[in-house]
Amino acid sequence: MIFTNDVLNPAEAVRILGLRFREYRMHIRLTRKDVSEASGIGMTTLYRFETGHMTDISFVTLFRLLRVLGLSGNWESLLPALPESPYLYYDNGKKAQRIRKRKSEL
């Protein structure tokens, strides 16, 4: 299934991620017990996530699960770093600094 930002609600996204996680886990031949022990995530939580019965998951829990599969390096694709804005530079190429006014100047 393709993720589309205008149709998918958060609970459905968690459900799809859980089902996809299960496919990855089985592909690399790990049992739920293996993942549970390596991640510190309880078997019940893992079962509910993989079977689509979980509607919410913390980022920390998801990150720990992804680490077991060797996918934790992909987290940055959620919010990739933006290039610096060209508005941060003066015409001479030097970077502009934000200067705060002192309370006495307000």
Secondary structure, 3 states (H helix, E strand, C coil): CCCCCCCCCHHHHHHHHHHHHHHHHHHCCCCHHHHHHHHCCCHHHHHHHHCCCCCCCCHHHHHHHHHHHCCHHHHHHCCCCCCCCHHHECCCCCECCCCCCCHHHC
